[in-house]
Amino acid sequence: MTRNEAHVEEVDEKDLHVEDHPKEWAAGVPGVYHSMKPAIEHMGVERTARTVLKMNQKKGFDCPSCAWPDPGKRKTFEFCENGAKAVTWEAAPLVIPTEFWAENSLTELRERSEFWMGMQGRLTEPLYKPEGEDHYRPVSWDEAFKIISSRLNGLDSPDEAAFYTSGRASNEAAFLYQLFVRAYGTNNLPDCSNMCHESSGWAMGQTIGIGKATVTFDDYADADLIILMGQNPGTNHPRMLTELENCKQTGGQIVAVNPLPEAGLKRYKNPQTVRGVAGKGTELADQFLQVRLGGDMALLQAVSKRVFEAEAKNPGTVLDHAFLDEYCEGLDELREYLLKLDDATVVEATGLRIEEIDELAARYIAADKVIITWAMGITQQKKGVATIKEIINLLLLRGNMGKPGAGASPIRGHSNVQGDRTMGIWEQMPATFMDALGKEFDFQPPQEHGTDAVETIRAMTDGRIKAFVALGGNLVSAISDTIVAEKAFENTDLTVQISIKLNRSHVVTGKEALILPCKGRTEIDRQATGEQFVSVEDTVCAVHPSWGSVEPVSENLLSETAIISRLARATVGNRINADWEGFEQDYDLIRRHISQVVEGCEDYNRKIRQDGGFVLPNGPRDSRTFNTPTGKAVITVNDLHYIERPEGTLILQSLRSHDQFNTTIYGHNDRYRGIKKGRHVVFINPEDITELGLEDGQNIDIHGVYDDGVQRVLRAFRVVSYPTARGCAAAYYPEANVLVPLDEVAQGSNTPLSKQVIVRFEPSSHRAPTEHDAAATSEAPRNEPDGFAPADAGAPVRETANA
């Protein structure tokens, strides 16, 4: 299919429609319909069958969407609505023709939305934008690699380049990429983890010695109680709903802690059961705690305090003393701190009633096996690291670590983002990994830590980083402070994107820019030694193979592994003892090296070919061993922190619509929240609407409230009355990123504070946005209408934003 056969509707949000009530349940027959309709329309019946029915199967490919794990026994339909949309977006045989680049300048493309660019089809030829020109032009693969290697080797220092990675990259590509970068001479390896679960890694690493989930897939059905915090599984990882349903059917309970009442936290209609198709489905949350943004830390401390109080009333019956005595340290310090915690402070911080907190504590104390699971609603807070430490504290008090049905479970949001980190994609890899890497390839890897995502934008802004190479992703849209990020990209000498489809990061470029088109995970990968497979790691540390199932949309495409191999061969050559050409021809050779370098991946080629792959070792889960300085799990004391909202402002969080994945926009609708034909909305509690003198449906401008001298504004957003927590608001990502200052980051992890943005509102004189709205400026940031065709103790600290 050529681009000219597809018609992409222009978007005019004057037609935006808001339903009277958000949905009360998720999935069901509508989920199947919205999965298959665009797939068949854009791929046809045969290609749909060869992709969607192969997704997450043992002889198929791993879903390119979220990182939710797979069951041991797979169903015929082992996919969700958003997974099907991700495959349709990637595998539809629509390609961008060569004449597109002469017809469309970068200046013109910058006026287009992320949706429009993605809907133009697949990239199929290397592209080069010379300095001083406004158009990409096709070049050969050899010319592209020659340009990049020349510019990289012409820098004064390897540290003048940064190499970003999206979570979509396979283990093999990620391992090869970090090897190339370190052979080149830098640890500047920012990745998407820096913006999502970095807080989880820091908190868990410091307390239990590993930054990964301490549960298995089967633990979910075995739990007595699952506490979900700061996540919306119905949209972001829908297959999780099936395991929550299994937990309920085996007698477990579920508590949801979230500022918004999401459909996927209420009731689930499993489309693979009679009850889900013809019946009412399964009620999921036994209790819903509508916590105020930033109040999770106070809630967790209050529950832990009640655990101590219950133990004091009935000594020896509440705390797991045997576990605590043998495996933990810091219990007495936490008890002393929490017994001083004031309930009035907790109520103010959380927006909850004491009775609600007491109920949660009673549920926790009554349950023998508890899982606490969380996502970016927790990690993207200023005290995200400390909040996750409080999650660990609560679990440790009753021994909910290292036993079936219990543990800590951060839910990674992108397929293989966890595997990329395992393979060495981190600017701060430990010495054990670096020593093994150097020994295996006979070189001395760079020793100084590199830059993370936020630090990379700063360095690009200052001119310290002059070249930026990205393996997937869309950093200019994904990172906070959109205006600053775009200026940073424009300030570089060279930007290179290894990509499947066109996005914002391709049109906001350095002086020179290249796009290297690659095969997708759905596509068959044939090399000199035959058909290849790759491997990925899911959110519970299970590693499994992934085989492409359909022919590539173009014979000119290279795999990610081939692109990295050729780029490394052109740039670093034989500086280290690496067979770059052999890596491209036979991925088993890469896996042999992984076996020697990555702990837990010994004998990789054999284990990855086992039925279902294998599970990486996990000390807290497997043997209650903790890789901390003392060898014990660390119970921590964390000063309570929450935000005091200035008068006339709200605390805003960014979130995904139901028709998107990360910065990729599949549709104009947010079915569960009742939004149709638009994205430029802000969800506000009806009482706050009245208090602020606004009206439901009113057109407003949203202003960030910070005193750094930069005006950050979103123009012409529609007020939507919505039952979010009082004092809080929500708007879609990535549009809302413009409101988040680059320097507003989580303490410890440097993660952007996308869940704690102080904003005020003014009536807008601007019209509703359309597809051709101008690009952002610091005074009037770009509004894009997107849619889809297919720890020391102390007193509590209040942070008051500058009004």
ZAMARGU-4260 file (C-alpha; in steps of 0.2 Angstrom, whole numbers, plus 5000, padded with zeros to 4 digits):
<rodrens>
0) 5000/5000/5000 | 5007/5017/4996 | 5004/5033/5006 | 4993/5040/4992 | 4980/5026/4995
5) 4977/5032/5013 | 4968/5047/5018 | 4971/5055/5035 | 4958/5066/5041 | 4962/5083/5047
10) 4958/5086/5065 | 4947/5101/5071 | 4943/5100/5090 | 4927/5110/5088 | 4919/5093/5086
15) 4926/5087/5102 | 4912/5078/5112 | 4912/5073/5130 | 4900/5060/5136 | 4890/5063/5152
20) 4898/5049/5162 | 4914/5039/5161 | 4913/5021/5158 | 4911/5009/5173 | 4919/4994/5166
25) 4934/4989/5154 | 4936/4977/5139 | 4922/4966/5134 | 4916/4965/5117 | 4920/4983/5113
30) 4938/4979/5117 | 4938/4965/5104 | 4929/4977/5091 | 4942/4991/5094 | 4956/4979/5093
35) 4951/4970/5077 | 4943/4983/5066 | 4958/4994/5063 | 4969/4979/5061 | 4958/4972/5047
40) 4956/4989/5039 | 4974/4993/5039 | 4982/4976/5037 | 4969/4965/5029 | 4963/4948/5036
45) 4979/4938/5031 | 4992/4949/5039 | 4981/4952/5054 | 4980/4934/5057 | 4999/4932/5055
50) 5002/4946/5067 | 4989/4947/5080 | 4987/4929/5083 | 5006/4926/5084 | 5007/4940/5097
55) 5014/4934/5114 | 5014/4916/5108 | 5028/4904/5112 | 5032/4903/5093 | 5028/4921/5090
60) 5033/4938/5094 | 5033/4948/5110 | 5020/4962/5110 | 5029/4979/5106 | 5017/4988/5118
65) 5018/4985/5137 | 5029/4973/5147 | 5016/4963/5155 | 5021/4945/5157 | 5014/4930/5148
70) 5006/4915/5157 | 5014/4897/5156 | 4999/4891/5146 | 4994/4903/5132 | 4977/4906/5126
75) 4973/4908/5107 | 4970/4926/5109 | 4985/4932/5121 | 4983/4950/5117 | 4974/4966/5122
80) 4967/4981/5113 | 4982/4992/5114 | 4993/4978/5109 | 4983/4975/5094 | 4984/4994/5090
85) 5003/4994/5092 | 5005/4979/5080 | 4993/4988/5067 | 5003/5004/5069 | 5019/4994/5066
90) 5015/4981/5053 | 5002/4989/5042 | 5010/4988/5024 | 5009/5007/5021 | 5025/5015/5016
95) 5031/5033/5014 | 5036/5036/4995 | 5052/5044/4990 | 5043/5060/4983 | 5036/5063/5001
100) 5053/5071/5006 | 5054/5083/4992 | 5036/5088/4994 | 5037/5091/5013 | 5050/5103/5021
105) 5054/5101/5039 | 5046/5118/5042 | 5030/5111/5036 | 5031/5094/5045 | 5034/5103/5061
110) 5016/5110/5060 | 5009/5092/5059 | 5004/5082/5074 | 5012/5066/5080 | 4996/5057/5074
115) 4997/5063/5056 | 5016/5059/5055 | 5014/5042/5061 | 4999/5039/5049 | 5010/5043/5034
120) 5017/5025/5034 | 5033/5016/5037 | 5050/5023/5034 | 5059/5013/5021 | 5075/5022/5016
125) 5089/5031/5025 | 5087/5050/5025 | 5099/5064/5027 | 5096/5082/5030 | 5112/5092/5027
130) 5116/5108/5037 | 5107/5123/5031 | 5094/5113/5021 | 5075/5111/5026 | 5072/5094/5017
135) 5077/5076/5020 | 5084/5067/5005 | 5086/5048/5003 | 5104/5042/5004 | 5112/5024/5003
140) 5115/5014/5019 | 5134/5016/5016 | 5133/5035/5014 | 5123/5036/5030 | 5135/5026/5040
145) 5149/5036/5032 | 5142/5053/5037 | 5138/5047/5055 | 5155/5039/5059 | 5164/5054/5051
150) 5154/5066/5063 | 5156/5055/5078 | 5175/5053/5076 | 5177/5071/5072 | 5171/5076/5090
155) 5184/5083/5102 | 5178/5069/5115 | 5167/5054/5115 | 5157/5063/5129 | 5151/5076/5117
160) 5139/5062/5110 | 5124/5054/5119 | 5116/5038/5114 | 5097/5036/5119 | 5088/5020/5119
165) 5069/5016/5119 | 5062/5001/5128 | 5057/4993/5112 | 5075/4987/5108 | 5078/4968/5110
170) 5091/4961/5122 | 5103/4958/5107 | 5101/4975/5100 | 5103/4983/5117 | 5118/4973/5122
175) 5126/4977/5105 | 5122/4996/5107 | 5129/4998/5124 | 5145/4989/5118 | 5147/5000/5103
180) 5144/5016/5114 | 5157/5010/5127 | 5169/5005/5113 | 5167/5023/5106 | 5172/5029/5123
185) 5157/5036/5133 | 5144/5031/5146 | 5131/5044/5139 | 5117/5031/5138 | 5101/5040/5143
190) 5085/5029/5141 | 5067/5029/5143 | 5069/5022/5160 | 5076/5038/5166 | 5058/5046/5163
195) 5047/5031/5170 | 5053/5018/5183 | 5070/5026/5188 | 5063/5030/5205 | 5058/5011/5207
200) 5076/5006/5203 | 5084/5018/5215 | 5072/5014/5230 | 5072/4995/5228 | 5091/4994/5224
205) 5094/5004/5241 | 5082/4993/5251 | 5082/4976/5244 | 5096/4976/5232 | 5087/4974/5216
210) 5077/4986/5206 | 5065/4973/5199 | 5048/4965/5204 | 5050/4952/5217 | 5035/4942/5211
215) 5031/4929/5198 | 5017/4929/5186 | 5008/4916/5196 | 5009/4926/5212 | 4995/4937/5206
220) 4982/4924/5207 | 4989/4917/5223 | 4988/4934/5233 | 4976/4937/5247 | 4977/4956/5243
225) 4984/4966/5229 | 4986/4985/5231 | 4987/4994/5215 | 4995/5012/5216 | 4996/5025/5203
230) 4992/5015/5188 | 4978/5012/5176 | 4979/4994/5170 | 4963/4995/5159 | 4972/5006/5147
235) 4991/5004/5150 | 4993/4986/5153 | 4975/4978/5150 | 4981/4960/5151 | 4984/4963/5169
240) 4965/4963/5172 | 4964/4945/5168 | 4976/4941/5183 | 4966/4953/5194 | 4951/4943/5190
245) 4959/4927/5194 | 4964/4934/5211 | 4946/4938/5214 | 4940/4921/5209 | 4952/4913/5221
250) 4946/4923/5236 | 4958/4938/5235 | 4954/4956/5237 | 4960/4971/5227 | 4962/4989/5233
255) 4965/5003/5221 | 4974/5019/5226 | 4973/5032/5212 | 4967/5050/5210 | 4955/5045/5196
260) 4942/5032/5196 | 4947/5022/5181 | 4936/5009/5172 | 4949/4996/5173 | 4950/4997/5192
265) 4931/4995/5194 | 4924/4981/5183 | 4932/4969/5170 | 4922/4960/5156 | 4934/4947/5151
270) 4930/4944/5132 | 4936/4926/5133 | 4923/4921/5145 | 4904/4919/5144 | 4903/4930/5160
275) 4913/4944/5151 | 4903/4943/5135 | 4885/4940/5141 | 4886/4944/5159 | 4891/4959/5171
280) 4910/4954/5172 | 4920/4954/5188 | 4920/4968/5201 | 4938/4971/5204 | 4942/4984/5217
285) 4935/4980/5234 | 4941/4997/5240 | 4945/5013/5230 | 4955/5026/5239 | 4955/5042/5229
290) 4971/5049/5235 | 4977/5067/5232 | 4992/5069/5220 | 5007/5067/5230 | 4998/5059/5245
295) 5003/5041/5243 | 5018/5043/5255 | 5007/5049/5269 | 4995/5035/5266 | 5008/5021/5266
300) 5016/5028/5282 | 4999/5029/5290 | 4996/5011/5286 | 5013/5005/5293 | 5009/5015/5309
305) 4993/5005/5311 | 5003/4989/5309 | 5014/4994/5323 | 4999/4999/5334 | 4990/4983/5330
310) 5006/4974/5336 | 5007/4984/5352 | 4989/4978/5356 | 4993/4960/5352 | 5011/4957/5353
315) 5018/4943/5342 | 5003/4942/5331 | 5005/4956/5318 | 5023/4959/5313 | 5033/4944/5306
320) 5046/4944/5319 | 5055/4929/5312 | 5057/4937/5295 | 5062/4954/5302 | 5075/4947/5314
325) 5084/4936/5301 | 5082/4947/5286 | 5079/4965/5290 | 5087/4980/5298 | 5080/4997/5304
330) 5064/4991/5312 | 5065/5001/5328 | 5070/5017/5320 | 5054/5016/5309 | 5043/5012/5323
335) 5049/5027/5333 | 5047/5039/5318 | 5029/5033/5313 | 5022/5033/5331 | 5024/5052/5330
340) 5014/5053/5314 | 4999/5065/5315 | 4983/5059/5308 | 4978/5076/5304 | 4993/5078/5293
345) 4989/5062/5284 | 4971/5068/5281 | 4978/5084/5274 | 4991/5076/5263 | 4980/5062/5256
350) 4963/5070/5255 | 4956/5054/5263 | 4945/5050/5278 | 4953/5041/5293 | 4940/5028/5291
355) 4946/5024/5273 | 4964/5022/5280 | 4959/5011/5294 | 4950/5000/5282 | 4965/4998/5271
360) 4976/4994/5286 | 4963/4981/5292 | 4964/4973/5275 | 4983/4973/5275 | 4984/4965/5292
365) 4971/4952/5289 | 4980/4946/5273 | 4994/4933/5274 | 5000/4936/5256 | 5001/4954/5249
370) 5007/4961/5233 | 5009/4980/5231 | 5010/4985/5213 | 5013/5003/5206 | 5017/5013/5190
375) 5022/5030/5185 | 5008/5038/5196 | 5021/5035/5210 | 5038/5036/5202 | 5035/5053/5194
380) 5032/5062/5211 | 5046/5073/5219 | 5047/5060/5233 | 5044/5045/5222 | 5060/5036/5228
385) 5055/5039/5246 | 5037/5033/5243 | 5043/5017/5235 | 5054/5014/5250 | 5038/5016/5260
390) 5030/5002/5250 | 5045/4991/5254 | 5043/4996/5272 | 5025/4990/5273 | 5029/4974/5264
395) 5043/4970/5275 | 5034/4972/5291 | 5023/4957/5288 | 5036/4947/5278 | 5028/4950/5261
400) 5044/4946/5252 | 5051/4930/5245 | 5035/4919/5248 | 5022/4914/5235 | 5008/4927/5232
405) 5018/4941/5239 | 5030/4955/5235 | 5034/4971/5226 | 5029/4973/5208 | 5033/4989/5198
410) 5024/4987/5182 | 5036/4992/5168 | 5027/5002/5154 | 5036/4997/5138 | 5041/4980/5131
415) 5059/4976/5136 | 5063/4992/5144 | 5068/4981/5159 | 5079/4970/5147 | 5088/4984/5140
420) 5094/4989/5158 | 5099/4971/5161 | 5109/4971/5145 | 5119/4987/5150 | 5108/5002/5144
425) 5112/5013/5159 | 5123/5028/5162 | 5128/5021/5179 | 5131/5002/5176 | 5140/4994/5191
430) 5159/4990/5191 | 5155/4971/5190 | 5146/4973/5173 | 5159/4985/5166 | 5174/4973/5172
435) 5166/4958/5163 | 5162/4968/5148 | 5180/4974/5147 | 5187/4957/5150 | 5176/4949/5136
440) 5180/4961/5123 | 5198/4965/5128 | 5196/4984/5131 | 5195/4997/5145 | 5177/5003/5146
445) 5175/5022/5151 | 5174/5024/5170 | 5165/5040/5173 | 5146/5040/5174 | 5137/5047/5159
450) 5121/5058/5157 | 5103/5053/5160 | 5089/5059/5149 | 5087/5076/5159 | 5105/5079/5160
455) 5107/5075/5141 | 5095/5089/5137 | 5104/5101/5148 | 5121/5096/5140 | 5113/5098/5123
460) 5107/5115/5128 | 5124/5121/5134 | 5133/5114/5119 | 5142/5101/5129 | 5134/5087/5119
465) 5135/5090/5100 | 5129/5073/5093 | 5113/5064/5098 | 5109/5046/5092 | 5093/5037/5096
470) 5089/5019/5095 | 5070/5021/5094 | 5059/5032/5104 | 5054/5050/5102 | 5064/5059/5116
475) 5059/5077/5111 | 5041/5073/5114 | 5043/5061/5128 | 5054/5072/5139 | 5048/5087/5150
480) 5049/5105/5146 | 5045/5104/5128 | 5051/5121/5123 | 5068/5118/5131 | 5070/5101/5124
485) 5066/5107/5106 | 5079/5121/5108 | 5092/5108/5114 | 5089/5097/5099 | 5091/5112/5088
490) 5107/5117/5096 | 5116/5101/5092 | 5127/5098/5077 | 5120/5081/5073 | 5104/5070/5077
495) 5102/5052/5071 | 5086/5042/5074 | 5084/5023/5071 | 5066/5022/5068 | 5051/5013/5061
500) 5039/5028/5058 | 5040/5047/5057 | 5038/5057/5074 | 5042/5074/5081 | 5060/5069/5085
505) 5063/5068/5066 | 5058/5085/5062 | 5065/5094/5077 | 5083/5091/5072 | 5101/5096/5074
510) 5110/5106/5060 | 5113/5089/5052 | 5101/5075/5054 | 5099/5057/5048 | 5085/5044/5049
515) 5089/5026/5048 | 5074/5015/5045 | 5073/4998/5054 | 5062/4982/5054 | 5049/4980/5067
520) 5047/4966/5080 | 5033/4959/5069 | 5044/4956/5054 | 5054/4941/5049 | 5073/4945/5051
525) 5084/4935/5038 | 5102/4936/5039 | 5117/4927/5031 | 5115/4912/5043 | 5096/4911/5041
530) 5081/4917/5050 | 5085/4926/5067 | 5075/4928/5083 | 5078/4941/5097 | 5074/4940/5115
535) 5066/4951/5128 | 5063/4952/5147 | 5046/4956/5154 | 5041/4964/5170 | 5043/4949/5181
540) 5061/4945/5175 | 5056/4931/5162 | 5066/4931/5147 | 5059/4923/5131 | 5062/4923/5112
545) 5053/4933/5099 | 5051/4928/5081 | 5045/4940/5067 | 5030/4933/5058 | 5027/4943/5042
550) 5037/4949/5028 | 5045/4966/5030 | 5036/4981/5021 | 5052/4984/5011 | 5067/4974/5006
555) 5078/4989/5010 | 5075/4989/5029 | 5089/4983/5041 | 5086/4976/5058 | 5091/4986/5073
560) 5105/4973/5076 | 5111/4975/5058 | 5111/4994/5059 | 5121/4994/5076 | 5133/4982/5069
565) 5137/4992/5053 | 5137/5008/5063 | 5149/5001/5075 | 5160/4994/5061 | 5161/5011/5053
570) 5164/5021/5069 | 5175/5010/5080 | 5181/4997/5069 | 5194/4985/5077 | 5197/4996/5092
575) 5190/4982/5103 | 5190/4963/5100 | 5172/4962/5093 | 5166/4953/5077 | 5154/4967/5071
580) 5151/4958/5055 | 5148/4942/5063 | 5135/4949/5075 | 5125/4955/5061 | 5125/4938/5052
585) 5122/4927/5067 | 5113/4933/5083 | 5118/4917/5093 | 5136/4925/5093 | 5129/4940/5102
590) 5120/4929/5115 | 5137/4919/5118 | 5145/4936/5123 | 5129/4940/5134 | 5132/4923/5143
595) 5149/4929/5148 | 5145/4947/5153 | 5127/4948/5160 | 5124/4939/5177 | 5110/4927/5176
600) 5112/4924/5157 | 5125/4910/5158 | 5122/4897/5144 | 5110/4910/5136 | 5108/4901/5119
605) 5102/4885/5127 | 5091/4893/5140 | 5082/4905/5128 | 5077/4890/5117 | 5069/4881/5131
610) 5050/4881/5131 | 5044/4898/5136 | 5062/4904/5139 | 5069/4906/5157 | 5068/4917/5172
615) 5082/4928/5178 | 5088/4925/5196 | 5081/4937/5209 | 5088/4936/5227 | 5073/4943/5237
620) 5061/4933/5227 | 5070/4916/5226 | 5080/4915/5243 | 5076/4930/5253 | 5094/4936/5250
625) 5097/4955/5248 | 5112/4963/5239 | 5114/4977/5251 | 5130/4982/5261 | 5124/4972/5276
630) 5116/4958/5266 | 5099/4963/5274 | 5083/4972/5268 | 5084/4990/5274 | 5069/4997/5282
635) 5070/5016/5280 | 5064/5032/5288 | 5058/5045/5276 | 5053/5062/5281 | 5035/5065/5276
640) 5033/5077/5261 | 5017/5083/5252 | 5012/5098/5242 | 5002/5113/5249 | 4992/5120/5235
645) 4992/5139/5233 | 4975/5147/5232 | 4968/5147/5214 | 4979/5133/5208 | 4977/5114/5206
650) 4990/5100/5205 | 4990/5093/5188 | 4996/5075/5182 | 4999/5070/5164 | 4991/5053/5158
655) 4988/5043/5142 | 4972/5042/5133 | 4965/5025/5129 | 4970/5028/5111 | 4989/5030/5113
660) 5005/5021/5119 | 5018/5033/5126 | 5020/5047/5113 | 5012/5036/5099 | 4994/5042/5096
665) 4982/5029/5089 | 4966/5038/5090 | 4956/5054/5094 | 4946/5045/5107 | 4947/5041/5126
670) 4933/5028/5126 | 4933/5024/5145 | 4934/5043/5150 | 4921/5048/5138 | 4931/5059/5126
675) 4928/5058/5108 | 4936/5068/5093 | 4949/5077/5103 | 4963/5077/5116 | 4964/5095/5122
680) 4955/5093/5138 | 4958/5095/5156 | 4949/5084/5169 | 4944/5094/5185 | 4933/5089/5199
685) 4916/5098/5198 | 4918/5106/5215 | 4935/5113/5210 | 4927/5120/5194 | 4915/5130/5205
690) 4928/5135/5217 | 4939/5142/5203 | 4925/5151/5195 | 4926/5140/5179 | 4912/5131/5169
695) 4911/5114/5163 | 4915/5115/5144 | 4924/5132/5145 | 4939/5135/5134 | 4954/5140/5146
700) 4973/5142/5145 | 4983/5132/5157 | 4998/5141/5165 | 5012/5132/5174 | 5016/5141/5191
705) 5035/5142/5193 | 5046/5157/5196 | 5060/5153/5184 | 5056/5166/5172 | 5048/5155/5158
710) 5030/5156/5154 | 5023/5139/5150 | 5006/5139/5143 | 4994/5126/5135 | 4981/5136/5125
715) 4963/5133/5122 | 4960/5117/5132 | 4942/5112/5137 | 4937/5110/5155 | 4929/5093/5158
720) 4920/5090/5174 | 4927/5073/5180 | 4927/5064/5197 | 4945/5066/5200 | 4952/5070/5218
725) 4949/5087/5225 | 4963/5099/5221 | 4969/5089/5207 | 4968/5090/5188 | 4974/5079/5173
730) 4978/5082/5155 | 4985/5071/5141 | 5004/5067/5138 | 5014/5072/5129 | 5004/5088/5126
735) 5006/5092/5145 | 5025/5090/5145 | 5027/5108/5141 | 5021/5113/5158 | 5034/5102/5167
740) 5050/5112/5170 | 5066/5102/5166 | 5073/5105/5183 | 5058/5099/5192 | 5063/5081/5195
745) 5061/5067/5208 | 5074/5067/5222 | 5087/5054/5219 | 5081/5047/5202 | 5081/5063/5192
750) 5064/5058/5185 | 5053/5072/5178 | 5039/5077/5190 | 5024/5074/5178 | 5012/5069/5192
755) 5015/5085/5202 | 5013/5101/5191 | 5006/5116/5199 | 4994/5125/5187 | 4982/5140/5186
760) 4969/5143/5173 | 4963/5158/5163 | 4949/5160/5151 | 4955/5158/5134 | 4953/5169/5119
765) 4961/5156/5107 | 4950/5145/5096 | 4950/5126/5098 | 4966/5119/5090 | 4967/5111/5073
770) 4979/5101/5064 | 4989/5115/5057 | 4992/5125/5073 | 5009/5134/5074 | 5023/5126/5083
775) 5026/5129/5101 | 5035/5145/5108 | 5038/5149/5126 | 5023/5160/5126 | 5011/5149/5117
780) 5017/5131/5117 | 5012/5120/5103 | 4995/5111/5105 | 4994/5096/5094 | 4977/5088/5090
785) 4980/5069/5088 | 4968/5055/5083 | 4968/5038/5076 | 4962/5031/5059 | 4968/5013/5062
790) 5082/5047/5276 | 5083/5055/5292 | 5068/5057/5304 | 5061/5075/5306 | 5045/5085/5305
795) 5034/5083/5290 | 5039/5095/5275 | 5026/5105/5265 | 5031/5111/5248 | 5022/5127/5243
800) 5023/5132/5225 | 5026/5150/5220 | 5010/5157/5215
</rodrens>
